[in-house]
Amino acid sequence: MQIVLPPEVEALVQRQITSGKYQNAIAVILAGVKLLEQQEDIYQGRLQDLQQDARIG
């Protein structure tokens, strides 16, 4: 898969690499994908809690 990043996103990726926090663009992208996955998990958990509350009350 090949993707083209908007210039501002490409600059962000480059800043992360330059800071030394990540070794390459793939590592930055993977960190972002993991964060997205964590947010989705949190959202699903909250949604299930709300659905349970709605069934109870």
N, C-alpha and C positions, 0 to 999 in steps of 0.2 A: 504494500500500500504506500502510495506517495501522497503527501499532503503539502499544500502551500499555506504557510502561515501569514497572516496580515503583518505588516512591518512592526506594529507595536508589540505583537505577541513574540515575534522573532527577537526583538530587542530585549524583551523580558527574559526570554530563554537565554540569550547571550549574557545578560547581567548575572543570571544565576550561575552560569558556568564560570564567568570571570570572578565571581565572589569566592569560588572554590568550593561552594556547597555541593555542586554536582560536577561530574567529570565530562558529561556530554549532553547533547540535546535529548537523546533517548531517555536518560535518567531524569531529566526535568519533566518530560512528557509523562513518563511512568508515575512520577510523584503526583502529578496533576490528576491522572486517571485514578490512582488509589484514593486521593482525596474525594473525588467525585463519587467513587464507590462507597466510601464511608458516609458521605452525606446522604446517599440513596438509602443506605441501611438505617440511618437515623430516621429519615423520613418515613420509611416503611414501618419502623417500630412505633413511631408516633401515630401513624395512620391506624395501625392495628389497635393501639390503646384507645384512640377515639372511637373506633368502630365498636370495641368492647363496651366502652362507657355508654354509647348510644343504645346498645342492646339491653344493658342493665337498666338505664334510667330513662 
